[in-house]
């Protein structure tokens, strides 16, 4: 009986005290183009931004959707330098309302300027084409590159440029180890990481879940070298803005996070983890068509355990990475508070945010309470 009381107290703390459970622990997705559909809006062909940030991509004529036997619907950029491009509107904060985008959603890509941390992730298939001098993506400040990559350039190298080009304070590059011209899908991620108190940042390129190359300071062995990003005014996938030096290949699931993702998170994406997870009833782990405390107790029971990916969701693995962890608690709590019947009951009491150790201890108590009750 006492364990049941403890369980209920912890559940109440978890769900109804926003001051303790901070949503900032989740990766902040500020742009995501799954390339699953193209719609016509005011005479333009657009591919929706699934992050909700409003950066719906505008397609040139040569950029088309294609069906792939491995990844389903993907973006096909066709022949090299044919003008194929997905242009991404980059709204400065003052222009969002004028552009018809909810200004409360934040500063869009320029959230990167505030944090100076970013991860760009996507899948690439070169279809056996030879390496060419092309852009895979380019984010600019006027005519100056702020975030850009050649994947590959004609020398079979992949490049990541930050805040200009092409010094040690801006660029890293490495041979793509055959991924530049084979006929296979490869996961690529770029990370810019600036730790609190540091004057400079570090960068890394990941290929298929592992670091391919990094800038000085990435492993803490030397001082960081990479300069800060400044406000972005234009952005494009598959080419430079305007369509110059366009990619010749297939791209899928292009995503931008306002955070330097961990090695574990990038490996999860490279192993097929989803960017935005969910079903028709996200959070309904027991499939009873209701999201309630029963679903939370399923999550609590499975806390800190690994499960086969095909069955992990039924154990509370909200993000389907085959493990029930603190990220799943945060995601469930966010969902819970978004439900009309629950949001009004939550209080916004100003409670100091505890350390990660405190959060882990609280989650451990949840699991203990449930297990002792069911043993």
RODO-2510 file (C-alpha; in nm, 4 decimals, decimal comma):
residues 375
     n   res          X          Y          Z
     1     x     0,0000     0,0000     0,0000
     2     x     0,2798     0,2418     0,0887
     3     x     0,4429     0,1789    -0,2477
     4     x     0,1185     0,2639    -0,4226
     5     x     0,1087     0,5946    -0,2336
     6     x     0,4708     0,6653    -0,3269
     7     x     0,3948     0,5864    -0,6888
     8     x     0,1033     0,8298    -0,6993
     9     x     0,3085     1,1050    -0,5361
    10     x     0,5870     1,0647    -0,7916
    11     x     0,3404     1,0575    -1,0802
    12     x     0,1859     1,3830    -0,9575
    13     x     0,5294     1,5423    -0,9285
    14     x     0,6285     1,4246    -1,2745
    15     x     0,3159     1,5429    -1,4529
    16     x     0,2056     1,8568    -1,2721
    17     x     0,5203     2,0521    -1,1773
    18     x     0,6591     2,2206    -1,4897
    19     x     0,9199     2,4022    -1,2846
    20     x     1,0932     2,0706    -1,2164
    21     x     1,0564     1,8962    -1,5512
    22     x     1,2230     2,1143    -1,8101
    23     x     1,1428     2,0544    -2,1761
    24     x     1,4834     2,1958    -2,2696
    25     x     1,6336     1,8530    -2,2080
    26     x     1,5017     1,7426    -2,5489
    27     x     1,6747     1,8124    -2,8760
    28     x     1,5236     2,1284    -3,0253
    29     x     1,4131     2,0516    -3,3809
    30     x     1,3979     2,3774    -3,5800
    31     x     1,3592     2,2340    -3,9314
    32     x     1,2675     1,8936    -4,0744
    33     x     1,1924     1,7982    -4,4339
    34     x     1,1003     1,4276    -4,4633
    35     x     1,0472     1,4738    -4,8404
    36     x     0,7293     1,2670    -4,8330
    37     x     0,5088     1,5083    -5,0273
    38     x     0,4997     1,8119    -5,2521
    39     x     0,2041     2,0509    -5,2455
    40     x     0,1205     2,3519    -5,4627
    41     x     0,0799     2,6810    -5,2757
    42     x     0,0171     3,0063    -5,4639
    43     x     0,1705     2,8611    -5,7784
    44     x     0,4813     2,7262    -5,5984
    45     x     0,5750     2,3625    -5,5442
    46     x     0,6492     2,3213    -5,1746
    47     x     0,7665     2,0424    -4,9460
    48     x     0,6392     2,0893    -4,5888
    49     x     0,8590     2,1568    -4,2862
    50     x     0,7415     1,8875    -4,0425
    51     x     0,9025     2,0627    -3,7435
    52     x     0,6188     2,3167    -3,7361
    53     x     0,8614     2,6088    -3,7681
    54     x     0,7144     2,7150    -4,1014
    55     x     1,0210     2,6742    -4,3243
    56     x     0,8305     2,4985    -4,6025
    57     x     1,0796     2,4338    -4,8812
    58     x     1,0191     2,5805    -5,2273
    59     x     1,1232     2,3481    -5,5113
    60     x     1,2739     2,4441    -5,8435
    61     x     1,1402     2,2592    -6,1474
    62     x     1,4277     2,0098    -6,1550
    63     x     1,3798     1,8973    -5,7925
    64     x     1,1278     1,6120    -5,7854
    65     x     1,0128     1,3361    -5,5541
    66     x     1,1141     0,9793    -5,6387
    67     x     1,0264     0,6378    -5,5010
    68     x     1,3205     0,4481    -5,3532
    69     x     1,3114     0,0790    -5,2665
    70     x     1,4917     0,1367    -4,9357
    71     x     1,3678     0,4702    -4,8011
    72     x     1,0364     0,5207    -4,9787
    73     x     0,9659     0,8727    -5,1065
    74     x     1,2838     1,0855    -5,1333
    75     x     1,4049     1,4045    -5,3021
    76     x     1,5775     1,3498    -5,6381
    77     x     1,8030     1,6340    -5,7540
    78     x     1,8733     1,4768    -6,0933
    79     x     2,1793     1,5660    -6,2992
    80     x     2,4663     1,7742    -6,1625
    81     x     2,4174     2,1517    -6,1777
    82     x     2,0725     2,1365    -6,3371
    83     x     1,9347     2,4030    -6,1029
    84     x     1,7558     2,1587    -5,8710
    85     x     1,7186     2,3137    -5,5258
    86     x     1,4934     2,3265    -5,2204
    87     x     1,4925     2,6909    -5,1076
    88     x     1,4256     2,7383    -4,7345
    89     x     1,2747     3,0658    -4,6113
    90     x     1,4790     3,1946    -4,3177
    91     x     1,2651     3,4281    -4,1112
    92     x     1,4389     3,6775    -3,8843
    93     x     1,2288     3,7296    -3,5709
    94     x     1,0862     4,0665    -3,6865
    95     x     0,9701     3,9254    -4,0206
    96     x     0,7885     3,6114    -3,9066
    97     x     0,4485     3,7685    -3,8477
    98     x     0,4655     3,9531    -4,1815
    99     x     0,5459     3,6220    -4,3514
   100     x     0,2409     3,4587    -4,1932
   101     x     0,4461     3,2450    -3,9533
   102     x     0,3652     3,2318    -3,5830
   103     x     0,6208     3,4641    -3,4179
   104     x     0,5910     3,2678    -3,0929
   105     x     0,7670     2,9765    -3,2575
   106     x     1,0971     3,1570    -3,2140
   107     x     1,3641     3,2944    -3,4448
   108     x     1,3804     2,9968    -3,6811
   109     x     1,7293     2,9172    -3,8055
   110     x     1,8668     3,2144    -3,6162
   111     x     1,8090     3,0291    -3,2907
   112     x     2,1473     2,8832    -3,3884
   113     x     2,2987     3,2310    -3,3479
   114     x     2,1790     3,2459    -2,9877
   115     x     2,3021     2,8994    -2,8893
   116     x     2,5959     2,8605    -3,1330
   117     x     2,5117     2,4872    -3,1306
   118     x     2,3642     2,2993    -3,4249
   119     x     2,3267     1,9511    -3,5734
   120     x     2,2340     1,8937    -3,9379
   121     x     2,1321     1,5377    -4,0271
   122     x     2,0206     1,3696    -4,3497
   123     x     2,0465     1,0585    -4,5671
   124     x     2,2366     1,0690    -4,8976
   125     x     2,2529     0,8282    -5,1926
   126     x     2,4871     0,9255    -5,4752
   127     x     2,3480     0,6504    -5,7054
   128     x     2,6932     0,5631    -5,8341
   129     x     2,7471     0,9095    -5,9827
   130     x     3,1018     1,0521    -5,9937
   131     x     3,2034     1,3190    -5,7421
   132     x     3,1281     1,6744    -5,8592
   133     x     3,1770     2,0327    -5,7417
   134     x     2,8370     2,0728    -5,5776
   135     x     2,6624     2,2027    -5,2683
   136     x     2,4611     1,9666    -5,0525
   137     x     2,3293     2,2536    -4,8405
   138     x     2,4189     2,6174    -4,7880
   139     x     2,2990     2,8679    -4,5285
   140     x     2,4206     3,2228    -4,5926
   141     x     2,4440     3,5713    -4,4455
   142     x     2,3979     3,7757    -4,7607
   143     x     2,6588     3,6220    -4,9912
   144     x     2,8728     3,4789    -4,7080
   145     x     2,8468     3,1131    -4,6123
   146     x     2,7516     3,0425    -4,2501
   147     x     2,6744     2,6681    -4,2632
   148     x     2,7568     2,4769    -4,5796
   149     x     2,8707     2,1432    -4,7115
   150     x     3,0039     1,9860    -5,0279
   151     x     2,9193     1,6161    -5,0056
   152     x     3,1237     1,5521    -5,2051
   153     x     3,3464     1,7963    -5,3907
   154     x     3,5144     1,6604    -5,7051
   155     x     3,8116     1,5370    -5,4970
   156     x     3,5772     1,2922    -5,3146
   157     x     3,6072     1,4952    -4,9926
   158     x     3,3177     1,6039    -4,7753
   159     x     3,3448     1,9604    -4,6386
   160     x     3,1784     2,1448    -4,3527
   161     x     3,2207     2,5229    -4,3524
   162     x     3,1106     2,7443    -4,0647
   163     x     3,1116     3,1257    -4,0595
   164     x     3,2963     3,1657    -4,3884
   165     x     3,5701     2,9788    -4,5673
   166     x     3,8255     2,8212    -4,5617
   167     x     4,0654     2,8522    -4,2674
   168     x     4,1224     2,6267    -3,9676
   169     x     3,8753     2,8497    -3,7820
   170     x     3,6024     2,7652    -4,0353
   171     x     3,6500     2,4383    -4,2254
   172     x     3,6917     2,0660    -4,1761
   173     x     3,7021     1,8034    -4,4528
   174     x     3,7862     1,4389    -4,5172
   175     x     3,7674     1,1694    -4,7836
   176     x     3,4199     1,0123    -4,7933
   177     x     3,5595     0,6582    -4,7995
   178     x     3,3611     0,5534    -5,1065
   179     x     3,0316     0,7077    -4,9920
   180     x     3,0888     0,9889    -5,2436
   181     x     3,0076     0,7730    -5,5464
   182     x     2,8570     0,4384    -5,4469
   183     x     2,4963     0,3336    -5,4963
   184     x     2,3987     0,3089    -5,1285
   185     x     2,2324     0,5163    -4,8598
   186     x     2,4582     0,6807    -4,6037
   187     x     2,3656     0,8823    -4,2967
   188     x     2,5566     1,2089    -4,2609
   189     x     2,5507     1,4490    -3,9660
   190     x     2,7348     1,7736    -3,8994
   191     x     2,7743     1,9119    -3,5483
   192     x     2,8868     2,2520    -3,4276
   193     x     2,9381     2,2490    -3,0510
   194     x     3,0161     2,5498    -2,8338
   195     x     3,0429     2,4770    -2,4645
   196     x     2,9470     2,7342    -2,2052
   197     x     3,2362     2,9644    -2,1269
   198     x     3,4277     2,8843    -2,4456
   199     x     3,5281     3,1618    -2,6863
   200     x     3,5349     2,9281    -2,9879
   201     x     3,3471     2,6173    -3,1001
   202     x     3,4379     2,2757    -3,2367
   203     x     3,2878     2,0891    -3,5324
   204     x     3,2612     1,7296    -3,6522
   205     x     3,1258     1,5344    -3,9487
   206     x     2,9695     1,1924    -3,8828
   207     x     2,9408     0,9260    -4,1519
   208     x     2,7064     0,6356    -4,0784
   209     x     2,7047     0,7083    -3,7058
   210     x     3,0778     0,7558    -3,6427
   211     x     3,2969     1,0666    -3,6404
   212     x     3,4744     1,0929    -3,9761
   213     x     3,6643     1,4149    -3,9043
   214     x     3,6616     1,6849    -3,6373
   215     x     3,8164     2,0242    -3,5732
   216     x     4,0893     2,0925    -3,3158
   217     x     3,9478     2,0776    -2,9656
   218     x     3,6679     1,8286    -3,0392
   219     x     3,8116     1,5769    -2,7915
   220     x     3,9274     1,8422    -2,5473
   221     x     4,2910     1,7896    -2,6422
   222     x     4,3466     2,1460    -2,7692
   223     x     4,1636     2,4765    -2,7661
   224     x     3,8530     2,5112    -2,9876
   225     x     3,9032     2,7003    -3,3137
   226     x     3,5689     2,7479    -3,4954
   227     x     3,4120     3,0939    -3,5275
   228     x     3,0539     3,1899    -3,4394
   229     x     2,7638     3,1830    -3,6840
   230     x     2,5946     3,5173    -3,7595
   231     x     2,2283     3,5725    -3,8618
   232     x     2,1183     3,3674    -4,1624
   233     x     1,9311     3,5370    -4,4458
   234     x     1,9051     3,2583    -4,7066
   235     x     1,9203     2,8802    -4,6992
   236     x     1,8911     2,5902    -4,9417
   237     x     1,9152     2,2106    -4,9627
   238     x     2,0692     2,0403    -5,2641
   239     x     2,2420     2,3486    -5,4044
   240     x     2,3395     2,7042    -5,3223
   241     x     2,0442     2,9434    -5,2862
   242     x     1,9318     3,0108    -5,6400
   243     x     2,0205     2,6588    -5,7568
   244     x     2,3907     2,6934    -5,8374
   245     x     2,6189     2,3874    -5,8208
   246     x     2,3292     2,1543    -5,7453
   247     x     2,3712     1,8039    -5,6034
   248     x     2,3396     1,4975    -5,8262
   249     x     2,1875     1,2399    -5,5976
   250     x     1,9027     1,1516    -5,3631
   251     x     1,8479     1,3135    -5,0205
   252     x     1,6015     1,2121    -4,7496
   253     x     1,5003     1,3179    -4,3974
   254     x     1,6911     1,6463    -4,3805
   255     x     1,6742     1,7857    -4,0244
   256     x     1,8247     2,0739    -3,8266
   257     x     1,8528     2,0745    -3,4476
   258     x     1,9370     2,3774    -3,2367
   259     x     2,1628     2,1539    -3,0298
   260     x     2,4871     1,9606    -3,0590
   261     x     2,3491     1,6057    -3,0513
   262     x     2,5423     1,3398    -2,8627
   263     x     2,7294     1,0506    -3,0229
   264     x     2,4529     0,8200    -2,8988
   265     x     2,1757     1,0288    -3,0543
   266     x     2,3519     1,0485    -3,3911
   267     x     2,4213     0,6754    -3,3920
   268     x     2,0519     0,6169    -3,3209
   269     x     1,9574     0,8256    -3,6265
   270     x     2,2126     0,6407    -3,8400
   271     x     2,0609     0,3093    -3,7281
   272     x     1,7170     0,4135    -3,8482
   273     x     1,5818     0,6070    -3,5492
   274     x     1,3017     0,8450    -3,6400
   275     x     1,3188     1,2243    -3,6303
   276     x     0,9583     1,2662    -3,5167
   277     x     0,8135     0,9489    -3,3672
   278     x     0,4556     0,8612    -3,3022
   279     x     0,1494     0,6686    -3,4142
   280     x    -0,2131     0,7632    -3,4653
   281     x    -0,2288     0,7824    -3,0848
   282     x     0,1179     0,8863    -2,9617
   283     x     0,1739     0,8006    -2,5960
   284     x    -0,0984     0,5324    -2,6004
   285     x     0,1416     0,2522    -2,5120
   286     x    -0,1302    -0,0011    -2,4242
   287     x    -0,3343     0,0801    -2,7386
   288     x    -0,6588     0,1404    -2,5475
   289     x    -0,7206     0,4648    -2,7448
   290     x    -0,6724     0,6789    -2,4316
   291     x    -0,3554     0,8502    -2,3067
   292     x    -0,3769     0,8263    -1,9295
   293     x    -0,1890     0,7282    -1,6136
   294     x    -0,1895     0,3648    -1,7225
   295     x     0,0368     0,4649    -2,0117
   296     x     0,2662     0,6546    -1,7784
   297     x     0,2946     0,3542    -1,5469
   298     x     0,3939     0,1402    -1,8468
   299     x     0,6707     0,3892    -1,9170
   300     x     0,7748     0,3932    -1,5500
   301     x     0,7888     0,0135    -1,5326
   302     x     1,0150     0,0003    -1,8355
   303     x     1,2419     0,2835    -1,7191
   304     x     1,6157     0,2313    -1,7795
   305     x     1,5571    -0,0913    -1,9707
   306     x     1,6355    -0,1885    -2,3291
   307     x     1,3861    -0,3661    -2,5544
   308     x     1,3853    -0,4980    -2,9113
   309     x     1,3059    -0,2019    -3,1369
   310     x     0,9960    -0,3680    -3,2838
   311     x     0,8304    -0,3956    -2,9403
   312     x     0,9903    -0,1103    -2,7447
   313     x     0,7020     0,1347    -2,7962
   314     x     0,4649    -0,0879    -2,6013
   315     x     0,7034    -0,0589    -2,3041
   316     x     0,7018     0,3211    -2,3041
   317     x     0,9811     0,3932    -2,5532
   318     x     0,8272     0,7137    -2,6908
   319     x     1,1138     0,7940    -2,9317
   320     x     1,1636     0,4294    -3,0364
   321     x     1,5381     0,4130    -2,9735
   322     x     1,5004     0,0697    -2,8068
   323     x     1,5481     0,2121    -2,4559
   324     x     1,3121     0,3757    -2,2060
   325     x     1,4952     0,6732    -2,0579
   326     x     1,4573     1,0322    -1,9390
   327     x     1,3916     1,1589    -2,2918
   328     x     1,0800     0,9425    -2,3003
   329     x     0,9640     1,0933    -1,9672
   330     x     1,0045     1,4452    -2,1070
   331     x     0,8236     1,3599    -2,4299
   332     x     0,5345     1,1966    -2,2439
   333     x     0,5056     1,4885    -2,0052
   334     x     0,4973     1,7356    -2,2950
   335     x     0,2211     1,5308    -2,4600
   336     x     0,0307     1,5026    -2,1313
   337     x     0,0304     1,8787    -2,0733
   338     x    -0,0790     1,9402    -2,4339
   339     x    -0,4036     1,7463    -2,3768
   340     x    -0,6932     1,9859    -2,2977
   341     x    -0,8056     1,7898    -1,9935
   342     x    -0,4586     1,7982    -1,8400
   343     x    -0,3074     2,1319    -1,9424
   344     x    -0,5490     2,3311    -1,7284
   345     x    -0,4628     2,1220    -1,4226
   346     x    -0,0895     2,1829    -1,4456
   347     x     0,0581     2,4576    -1,2335
   348     x     0,3446     2,6840    -1,3315
   349     x     0,4966     2,7035    -0,9844
   350     x     0,8508     2,8400    -0,9884
   351     x     1,0498     2,5460    -0,8605
   352     x     1,4290     2,5406    -0,9037
   353     x     1,5361     2,2920    -1,1707
   354     x     1,7208     1,9976    -1,0105
   355     x     2,0382     1,8423    -1,1377
   356     x     2,0393     1,5489    -1,3774
   357     x     2,1297     1,3242    -1,0843
   358     x     1,8140     1,4345    -0,9037
   359     x     1,6036     1,3598    -1,2123
   360     x     1,7637     1,0177    -1,2489
   361     x     1,7039     0,9401    -0,8819
   362     x     1,3371     1,0417    -0,9141
   363     x     1,2949     0,8226    -1,2215
   364     x     1,4614     0,5366    -1,0364
   365     x     1,2095     0,5725    -0,7539
   366     x     0,9283     0,5517    -1,0070
   367     x     1,0613     0,2258    -1,1412
   368     x     1,1254     0,0901    -0,7912
   369     x     0,7770     0,1776    -0,6727
   370     x     0,6169     0,0029    -0,9666
   371     x     0,8340    -0,3071    -0,9462
   372     x     0,7918    -0,3492    -0,5697
   373     x     0,4166    -0,3141    -0,6133
   374     x     0,3976    -0,5753    -0,8885
   375     x     0,6428    -0,8327    -0,7485
***
